[in-house]
């Protein structure tokens, strides 16, 4: 997935209404009317949210007789997960190296500086 595509996907998911639509579509396909039902916004506004999700490749629409259900495209999430996993793994590797350094410091004997009584 190109950086531009990732930017588009993450930008689409930045909106809470679109994230909620994605969560609802994870449970199953739904029409725009069904998706619009719980929101206090116009059907046109919900359609615009769905268009953003479609443009990002997160959602597709099919034709089922008179219905045009929206469908969640799981492949995009697989690509996002791989991208995120790469950076998560790099961060874990850095933490492991830091843990090893800290453990090495604990094993080194510490020298204490003592001061002998000062001459009067």
Phi, psi and omega in degrees: 000130181287161179299322178298319180294317177299319178300316180295318180295311181294325177295319179297322181277356180289337181273130182296327178293318179292323176298321179294319177299316178299316179298319180291322178289338176297333179278343179155161180297153180206154176278168178299318178299317179294321180290328182284338188311310185280353185265149177263047177227165184290159176298324178297320179295318178296320177300322178294319177299317180294322178299319178298317179295322177295313180300329179277353179084010181277333185225145172231162176239142177236172178249125178231089186059243180274345181275150173233076184291147174270144184228135178282131180265100186292334182302323180296322179292326176298317179294319178297318180298318178297320180295314180294318181300323179301315181284329176295318180296318178298319179294318178298320178298318178297318180295322177297317179295320178296317177302318180296319178296315181295321177296320178297324179290325179292329182281340181286137179291143178263142177255135179253142179266124178247147177250133178274159183308137181282145180290140180269000000 
